[in-house]
Amino acid sequence: MKNFVHSNTPSVTVSDNRGQTVREIAWYRHPDTPQVTDERITCYQYDAQGTLTQSIDPRFYERQRTANDKNAVTPNLIRLSSLSKKALRTQSVDAGTSVALHDVAGRPVLAVSANGVSRTFQYESHNFPGRLLAITEQGKGENARIIERLIWSGNTPAEKGNNLAGQCVVHYDPSGMNQTNSISLTGIPLSITQQLLRDDREANWQGTDESGWKNALAPESFTSISTTDATGTALTSTDAAGNRQRIAYDVAGLLQGSWLALKGKQEQVIVQSLTYSAASQKLREVHGNGIVTTYTYEPETQRIIGIKTERPSGHAAGEKVLQDLRYEYDPVGNVLKSTNKAEITRFWRNQKIVPECTYTYDSLYQLVSATGREMANIGRQKNQLPIPALIDNNTYTNYSRTYDYDRGGNLTQIRHNSPITGNNYTTSMTVSEHSNRTVLEELAKDPTKVDMLFTSGGQQTQLVPGQDLFWTSRDELQQVILANRENAAPDQEFYRYDADSQRVIKTHIQKTGNSEQIQRTLYLPDMEWRTTYSGNALKEFLQVINVGEAGQAQVRVLHWEAGKPADISNDQLRYSYGNLIGSSGLELDGDGQIISQEEYYPYGGTAVWAARSQSEADYKTVRYSGKERDATGLYYYGYRYYQSWAGRWLSVDPAGEVDGLNLFRMCRNNPIVFSDSDGRFPGQGVFAWIGKKAYRKAVNITTEHLIEQGASFDTFLKLNRGLRSFVLGVGMASLGVKAATIAGATPWGVVGAAIGGFVSGAVMVFFANNISEKIGEVLSYLTRKRSVPVQVGAFVVTSLVTSALFNSSSTGTAISIGTVVTVGGVIALAGEHNTGMAISIAAPAGQGTLDTLRPGNVSAPERLGALSGAIIGGMLFGRHQGSSELGERAAIGAMYGARWGRLIGNIWDGPYRFIGRLLLRRGISSAISHAISSRGWFGRMIGESVGRNISEILLPYSRTPSEWAGAAIGGTAAAAHHAVGEDVANAANRVTWSGFKRAFNNFFFNAPARNNESEA
């Protein structure tokens, strides 16, 4: 029955004649009702330039389709774009309506947010490079404020000595001032000084006197220093308190070890060693506390199936398996079961409690049910943490959860069931009728009132009843009212952010008796400064040092300057070990002893929480998905806040529709497999391996983006060679591992073979152009005076080698071989051997470039365009040196030409589609009817049927005339331009038109005589 849920539920994409997706169709089935299938349709519309103008999801599409007045249902997204394809006006049912204007250089000049905040941008005059100088903001009914100021360096010897010439050296932003003191040759800042705004001041950098701006800053400054190698890779970093971190890498550039030296103390090991597979996956890592973590992967898919953390034999604290996570997947990669083998099976009240979780999905791969274990006394999940139990002294019980979603992907209900303890409850959400804005049912039961609990820009204004939310002019969470008090200030938490919307300060204020307790956290590079005041008295000053490179673990050091708890040692090391999506499940100290253990519900609430002591538990802040949990119960991700008890984001996605039309949905409603690194886009868990399909999609998206942006040919050449280096490097590493394994090599020998294979493969690609041209040169020298078949054989060998070096597919290789046999043969007959060799290199280089930049997505016009460019360019070039780059440029030109051809074709290729379909169908029909029954009625009937079906299959592959022409022109023009620009003086050595005509006639009309003459 479970298999039937996914049977005959394909994902269908419908494209127009420009290749734009106009409709996506998915079929929804729920495991509880597999006999019921719901068709989900998402529609898209585009303007004449191919720019998206409208999108509507299945929920609103169905409502629009059945409505009497279709205009009464607003699509999810309506966008108006400029001629340069920049969005001018964006109307979103979730994020509201925003407007943006740009100047002729494409720089933003004016932006008005959905909340009515206008933002203007000031640039340098035309006599200068046109760099940004200031940003002014003005809210509704407010005075304008200059929220950002940028100061650029001059060209003095001191500035040049620190590589600052032409760089932004001082940036005044909403959090204060950021000053860059020096920069490396690769553009990496080496020394940065931060100075924050005073707590009672708002950013407003009016006037031109910088001394006036500095008066608004707090007196204390914080300087961070780092060093890098020649490639820009970090080697050391020293934080504002003087703590120094050091990092080392292996020959492949992967982390090899890391160390930390607290201020005034000896250096200590954080990561002792790491071992990697041929595919650069972590196999084993040893930390400074002596703990060993090993990783196991499924051979067929390279998915992680095991994460084992243990104290090995000989450890001072004794041998013990501390965490042993095992994962089982369905064929597409959804986790079906996760088990912690390090935990024992328990029994309580006649039930068996196994340390495992199981998961069930619908046909859209949304999580619909889950089972696991929880603390027996945990109660209903809210925005507060449960009280931790002592380690190994906890009573567990089984639970199950089910999840319901609407057609727009909104989580509408969570049903929790734990029958033994009676912990049964339902969390219901109310969804707006006009958007995807959703709140807990206790905030609003009427869908028409939901939108009133959000700002115009889609930011929620109430967390739970009595807890109001306030937002900055940049749609950042500014303040949360935790508890209102009569005749007294409320308990609250508020935040301040920098220019990149990253949190810089968190302040928590709580009434305690007759005084007020203020907890303040300052976020600095590699560390946090936490202070606690009771009234004016300092109660605690804690520095939390965050180790940047600690393998798969997250490592922190707690260093108290004042107010250290009596039962925690100063400079305590805390190693946090995560699961598939990085959630902190196991915390160990510097001696490898357990500090805390935690397990989570699928969408992030705490199900199991045990600690060595209450005081140590209070200092754990990083939890679900490796993110910080605030006193509000919200998780801070970087660009958004997440409410785990509702399974939703608190505000719309600042990145827009990158993850679909629902701007509040969490991780595509599949939080078991996907995680979000910063609140803008979900990706597969921290251990997920990039498969072929994902790799192809990523590369194709990158290539298409570069084409749309009009990237230079040199940019594409670099991308092409970088991708080929990776692909061939991994392939050679795999061969090295297989050979070493067959030979019975030691584990270190296998690792060495993998590294050697990867490096050798990458080096081969780095010199691929020289290698292919050198082989062509040698074979040309050996065969130029031989017979035509021998010369063609040399062309074929050269083409095969070049195809391999340039990552050409079987289709691309076949096209190249066919070309060198036919065209090369004609040119050899004409006596132009060097030209034939140039084409033998350029043709496979071009086809391989297409296969690298457009893996699995190369169109026939692009292949023809690259081929025509290789042939014509090779004829003009007339020599093998440099012909590989000629082929590469021909391929890039063909991609550009095909795209422009598609755009032009939008105007006049419509008739071609109609006439082409008709002619193709009639042609096939006539041919078949002629072959059957001499054009009798039976033959005509069969011919008509087959012709109609075959024409519908073949026509999409035929493309349009403008696309064919554009690709051919683009490829030929790019190759010809390169050929003429490279070698004007070599014109005498190129094939002539008369020679070409003579060769053509000899090849096709006098081939036997010509061959006899050659043999003679």
Sequence and secondary structure as in RCSB ss.txt:
>XXXX:A:sequence
MKNFVHSNTPSVTVSDNRGQTVREIAWYRHPDTPQVTDERITCYQYDAQGTLTQSIDPRFYERQRTANDKNAVTP
NLIRLSSLSKKALRTQSVDAGTSVALHDVAGRPVLAVSANGVSRTFQYESHNFPGRLLAITEQGKGENARIIERL
IWSGNTPAEKGNNLAGQCVVHYDPSGMNQTNSISLTGIPLSITQQLLRDDREANWQGTDESGWKNALAPESFTSI
STTDATGTALTSTDAAGNRQRIAYDVAGLLQGSWLALKGKQEQVIVQSLTYSAASQKLREVHGNGIVTTYTYEPE
TQRIIGIKTERPSGHAAGEKVLQDLRYEYDPVGNVLKSTNKAEITRFWRNQKIVPECTYTYDSLYQLVSATGREM
ANIGRQKNQLPIPALIDNNTYTNYSRTYDYDRGGNLTQIRHNSPITGNNYTTSMTVSEHSNRTVLEELAKDPTKV
DMLFTSGGQQTQLVPGQDLFWTSRDELQQVILANRENAAPDQEFYRYDADSQRVIKTHIQKTGNSEQIQRTLYLP
DMEWRTTYSGNALKEFLQVINVGEAGQAQVRVLHWEAGKPADISNDQLRYSYGNLIGSSGLELDGDGQIISQEEY
YPYGGTAVWAARSQSEADYKTVRYSGKERDATGLYYYGYRYYQSWAGRWLSVDPAGEVDGLNLFRMCRNNPIVFS
DSDGRFPGQGVFAWIGKKAYRKAVNITTEHLIEQGASFDTFLKLNRGLRSFVLGVGMASLGVKAATIAGATPWGV
VGAAIGGFVSGAVMVFFANNISEKIGEVLSYLTRKRSVPVQVGAFVVTSLVTSALFNSSSTGTAISIGTVVTVGG
VIALAGEHNTGMAISIAAPAGQGTLDTLRPGNVSAPERLGALSGAIIGGMLFGRHQGSSELGERAAIGAMYGARW
GRLIGNIWDGPYRFIGRLLLRRGISSAISHAISSRGWFGRMIGESVGRNISEILLPYSRTPSEWAGAAIGGTAAA
AHHAVGEDVANAANRVTWSGFKRAFNNFFFNAPARNNESEA
>XXXX:A:secstr
 HHHHHTT   EEEE TTS EEEEEEEEEETTEEEEEEEEEEEEEE TTS EEEEE HHHHHHHHH SSGGGS  
SEEEEE TTS EEEEEETTTEEEEEEE TTS EEEEE TTS EEEEEE  TTS   EEEEEEE TTS  EEEEEE
EE    HHHHHTT TTSEEEEEETTEEEEEEEE TTS EEEEEEEEE TT      SS HHHHHTTEEEEEEEEE
EEE TTS EEEEE TTS EEEEEE TTS EEEEEEE TTS EEEEEEEEEE TTS EEEEEETTS EEEEEE TT
T  EEEEEEEE TT TT  EEEEEEEEEE TTS EEEEEETTS  EEETTEEE SEEEEEE TT  EEEEEEEEE
TT  S  SS    EETT   EEEEEEEEEE TT  EEEEEEE TTTT  EEEEEEE SSSS EEETTT S GGGG
GGGB TTSBBSBSSTT BEEE TTS EEEEEEEEETTEEEEEEEEEE TTS EEEEEEEEEETTEEEEEEEEEET
TEEEEEEEETTEEEEEEEEEEES  TTSEEEEEEEEE   TTS TTEEEEEEE TT  EEEEE TTS EEEEEEE
 TTS EEEEEES HHHHTT  B GGG EE TTS EE SS EEETTTTEESB  TT STT S TTBSGGG TTTEE
ESSSS EEE TT    HHHHHHHHHHHHHHHHHTT  HHHHHHHHHHHHHHHHHHHHHHHHHHHHHHTT  HHHH
HHHHHHHHHHHHHHHHTHHHHHHHHHHHHHHHHTTS HHHHHHHHHHHHHHHHHHTT  HHHHHHHHHHHHHHHH
HHHHTT HHHHHHHHHHHHHHHHHHHHHSTT   HHHHHHHHHHHHHHHHHH SSTTHHHHHHHHHHHHHHHHHH
HHHHHHHH HHHHHHHHHHHHHHHHHHHHHHSGGG HHHHHHHHHHHHHHHHHHHHHH  HHHHHHHHHHHHHHH
HHHHHHH STTGGGS  HHHHHHHHHHHHHSHHHHHHHHH 
